[in-house]
Amino acid sequence: QVQLVESGGGLVQPGGSLRLSCAASGIIFSMYAMGWYRQAPGKQRELVARITSGGSTDYADSVKGRFTISRDNAKNTVYLQMNSLKPEDTAVYYCNSRRGAVDAWGQGTLVTVSS
């Protein structure tokens, strides 16, 4: 059974930084593509960043140059480093793992960017 546990969310001022972590279990982590998605109030869930099993990455245009996704296969963990945060980055951030028929989600972690 796949389990994804996010951590690292919180309240941060505009221009600040946060690092989200997602610890995975129940999968051969290195074989899975991993992603971060977010859902703001009243909006649909959207892709923020993703990283393939081979380490290739891509990002939503709105976060390019500010966010960095990375993975540590030895720790079964994927990270999202978020810099220069803006109020519009406020959302619940979800971790996702995907391979073949497996498409699993974490419970989400809230990021609030506000002064």
Secondary structure, DSSP 8 states (H G I E B T S, - for coil): --EEEEE--EEE-TT--EEEEEEEESS-GGGSEEEEEEE-TTS--EEEEEE-TT--EEE-TTTTTTEEEEEETTTTEEEEEE-S--GGG-EEEEEEEEETTEEEE---EEEEE--
